[in-house]
Every structure is written in structure tokens, then in C-alpha cells.
Amino acid sequence: MNGAEKIWEGGPMYLHKSGVFKPGSDSVLLGRNARLDRVRSVCELGCGGGIISVILLHRNPGLSVTCLDISPAAASLTRTNLDINGFTANVICGDLRKIRELLPAGSFDLVISNPPYYAVGQGIPPSDPDRAAARAEDLCVLADICGAAAYLLRWGGRFSLVYKPERLCELFHQMSTGGIEPKYLRPVQYRVNTPPSMLLVEGRRGGNTGLSFEPPLLLARNNTEDTQ
């Protein structure tokens, strides 16, 4: 199904198109909450239809953004979503496992991604094939994504992503293996008394040890605490 809509009230537009995974709230939360201070250049890995990059450019139109996806349909939709919002970015259709053939090393202040959450054979795959491809590690695994991020980041650059709590140890291991030190973690919860459904994580290439826990981001509207 195709259709364009506001990502949030007063926010940028996003066009959905058959054949490209329709993003969920996790991508929106990542785009709205990623830290952009001292960031000029951004690369979004596995951009899908480009919703995260659109949100980042809505927040700061002066960013230099590169979007990468292996799917020609996704790359085309990303260009469309940038156009309908009046944004420009470098959109590349390519395989992040061959990142050294696509982009120069150490060229970004921020690498951002909403990677596949589930290892192949883990859990029940979604019936929708586009959603299944975006959620399972059929085309790339966590080590590929962390390795690509480490290659692209300048020294001191940040890697920002959203991930599942049950794979946090593996995520931290792969980040550290690539020389990215986990620095910030923010749980996303429906209510104060419910467990996190996802985690917003930031690491720094070449960073010192030390992890800061941020207050939970609460999704339920009737919480007194601030929600995004």
C-alpha cells in the first residue's frame, strides 16, 4: 500500500510504498532522540525509505547526510522522501558488507542505524516479506553493521542505534570489537512499571570506558513523566 503522511503532528512527511519495509516507532524514536551536538556529517546504514535521515534533516537542515541501503527500491523511496520534504542527501544503493568500496574511512561524525533485531532462525518471522527482511539478519549480521560503523566514524565519532534488550550483551561486544565504546543507554518503556521493549544506544569510536544510563523514555500518554 502506498501513501504519504506526517510522521508526527507538525513534522516532516513520509511516503510509504509497497516493496519497502514500513518503519515503526523505533525508527522515529531513534531519529528524534539521537544527539546531534557537534555533528555535521551523518551516515544512515540500512536506511529503508529514509525516515531516520528525514527526521534528522528536519531537526537540522544543515547536516550533510548519506543514506545507504542494499535495496534499489528502498534507495529510490529514500530519494522521494527527501524530495517531498525539500531535503538533499547522498543516497547510495550498496551492500554495507562492502563498505570499504563505497565510502572513505573516518568520514562521518555520526553513524545511525535501526538494524535487524533477530538472528536467523530466532523468533517467529513476520508474515510480511519486507518486514521479515528488515527484522532478521538475512542480509547482514550485527558484526557487519558495527564493523561498518567503526570504519566510517572519525575518531571520537558516535554510533547511534535502537536495539532489543535481549541482545544487549552481544551488541556491546560487537561495538567494542570494532573500537566503539558504549557510552549512553536509554530504555524505552511503555510505562514506568513495564520492562523496556527497546533500547536507544550510543557509542563513541575510541571513547573511554564509562556507560551513562539515561532516564527511561515512556510511551504511554497518561504517564506524568515526559514522553517523546
VENBELSUL-V656212 format. One record per run of one state. SS is the DSSP state (~ for helix, > for strand, _ for the rest). FROM is the first residue (numbers start at 1). TO is the last residue. Records with the same first field share a line. If there is no record, write none. Layout:
SS=FROM-TO + FROM-TO
This chain:
_=1-2 + 7-12 + 17-24 + 34-40 + 46-50 + 60-63 + 70-71 + 85-89 + 94-95 + 102-107 + 114-117 + 119-128 + 137-141 + 164-164 + 178-179 + 190-197 + 206-211 + 219-228
>=3-6 + 13-16 + 41-45 + 64-69 + 90-93 + 108-113 + 118-118 + 136-136 + 153-163 + 180-189 + 198-205 + 212-218
~=25-33 + 51-59 + 72-84 + 96-101 + 129-135 + 142-152 + 165-177
